[in-house]
Amino acid sequence: LRERFGGPFLLNSGFGRVTELPEARHIVEDDLADAVVVGRELIANPDLVRRWEEGLELNTPDQPTFYLGGERGYTDYAFVG
C-alpha cells in the first residue's frame, strides 16, 4: 500500500488500543511508515512530544467526553508544569 500511494504514509496501529512510544518508534525506525497517528494520546497530552522525550507521566484520556463537542475532553487537559 505504501509503495502504491507514493506520498507520506501515516500509520495507526489499531483502533482498540492506544499506540505507545515503543511501538511508535518501531513503526518509524523500521520504515513501516513516515509517521504514526496517536490521536487519543495527543488529545489527552497536548505536550505529548515533550512527555515522550523526557519520559514524563501521561494524562489519561477521558474517552466518555470524546465526540461531545465543547471544551471538555479536548482543551482541558493539563500541560506539564
Contacts in CASP RR format, 6 or more apart in sequence:
PFRMAT RR
TARGET T0000
AUTHOR 0000-0000-0000
METHOD contacts of the structure
MODEL  1
LRERFGGPFLLNSGFGRVTELPEARHIVEDDLADAVVVGRELIANPDLVR
RWEEGLELNTPDQPTFYLGGERGYTDYAFVG
1 9 0 8 1.000
2 9 0 8 1.000
2 32 0 8 1.000
2 33 0 8 1.000
8 34 0 8 1.000
8 35 0 8 1.000
9 33 0 8 1.000
9 34 0 8 1.000
9 35 0 8 1.000
10 33 0 8 1.000
10 34 0 8 1.000
10 35 0 8 1.000
10 36 0 8 1.000
10 37 0 8 1.000
11 27 0 8 1.000
11 32 0 8 1.000
11 33 0 8 1.000
11 35 0 8 1.000
11 36 0 8 1.000
11 37 0 8 1.000
12 19 0 8 1.000
12 36 0 8 1.000
12 37 0 8 1.000
12 38 0 8 1.000
12 39 0 8 1.000
13 19 0 8 1.000
13 23 0 8 1.000
13 24 0 8 1.000
13 27 0 8 1.000
13 36 0 8 1.000
18 38 0 8 1.000
18 40 0 8 1.000
18 41 0 8 1.000
18 61 0 8 1.000
19 36 0 8 1.000
19 37 0 8 1.000
19 38 0 8 1.000
19 41 0 8 1.000
20 41 0 8 1.000
21 52 0 8 1.000
23 36 0 8 1.000
24 36 0 8 1.000
24 38 0 8 1.000
26 32 0 8 1.000
27 33 0 8 1.000
27 36 0 8 1.000
28 34 0 8 1.000
28 35 0 8 1.000
28 36 0 8 1.000
38 48 0 8 1.000
40 61 0 8 1.000
40 63 0 8 1.000
40 66 0 8 1.000
41 48 0 8 1.000
41 58 0 8 1.000
41 61 0 8 1.000
42 48 0 8 1.000
43 61 0 8 1.000
43 66 0 8 1.000
43 73 0 8 1.000
43 74 0 8 1.000
43 77 0 8 1.000
44 58 0 8 1.000
44 59 0 8 1.000
44 60 0 8 1.000
44 61 0 8 1.000
44 62 0 8 1.000
44 77 0 8 1.000
45 51 0 8 1.000
45 58 0 8 1.000
45 59 0 8 1.000
45 77 0 8 1.000
46 77 0 8 1.000
46 79 0 8 1.000
47 79 0 8 1.000
47 80 0 8 1.000
48 58 0 8 1.000
50 56 0 8 1.000
50 80 0 8 1.000
51 57 0 8 1.000
51 58 0 8 1.000
51 80 0 8 1.000
54 80 0 8 1.000
56 80 0 8 1.000
59 77 0 8 1.000
59 78 0 8 1.000
62 72 0 8 1.000
62 73 0 8 1.000
65 72 0 8 1.000
65 73 0 8 1.000
65 74 0 8 1.000
66 73 0 8 1.000
END
